[in-house]
């Protein structure tokens, strides 16, 4: 079947870049929440999962999310960031499915969607306005 608007495929490289930046902003938002507004909730999350010392694990999670988010927004080492982000969101999906009370803010479907977008971007490339363009 023919495409309805074939002219829009000219902008697919730009659309991938927008998707990458949006995913990066979501990871930066996750880090912001952990730093400023819901720090106590995430400390209790690491306490309930018996990951001690809790402050160390929280700081590691914040650092990873800041690194992944800033790397995706800038488009620098984006494949490594997409792999790490996809794995982190796949882990969050499993936690949300098995123990939904531990992660109160989002749904398992949201984490699964972020994981799938991240793994998809791993294969299609960084898109427009990225430093690490495929050769």
Residue pairs with C-beta under 8 A, 6 or more apart in sequence:
3 9
13 127
13 128
14 127
14 128
15 127
16 121
16 124
16 125
16 126
16 127
16 128
17 75
17 126
17 127
17 128
17 129
17 130
18 127
18 128
19 117
19 121
19 127
20 72
20 75
20 78
20 82
20 121
20 126
20 127
20 130
21 72
21 73
21 75
21 129
23 72
23 82
23 85
23 114
23 117
23 118
23 121
24 68
24 69
24 70
24 71
24 72
24 73
24 74
24 81
25 69
25 73
26 69
26 114
27 65
27 66
27 68
27 69
27 72
27 85
28 65
28 66
28 69
28 70
28 73
29 69
30 65
30 69
31 62
31 65
31 66
31 69
33 105
34 42
34 58
34 61
34 62
34 65
35 62
38 105
39 58
41 104
42 58
42 61
43 54
43 55
43 58
45 102
45 103
46 52
46 54
46 57
46 58
47 54
48 102
49 102
51 57
64 84
64 88
65 88
67 81
67 84
68 81
68 84
68 85
68 88
71 77
71 78
71 80
71 81
72 78
72 81
72 82
72 85
74 130
74 131
75 126
75 127
75 129
75 130
75 131
75 132
76 130
76 131
76 132
77 132
78 121
78 126
78 130
78 132
79 122
79 126
79 132
82 118
82 119
82 121
82 122
83 118
83 119
83 122
85 114
85 115
85 118
86 115
86 116
86 118
86 119
86 122
89 111
89 112
89 114
89 115
89 118
90 111
90 112
90 115
92 103
92 111
92 115
93 108
93 111
93 112
93 115
95 102
95 103
96 102
96 103
96 106
96 107
96 108
96 111
97 108
100 108
103 111
121 127
125 133
125 134
126 132
126 133
126 134
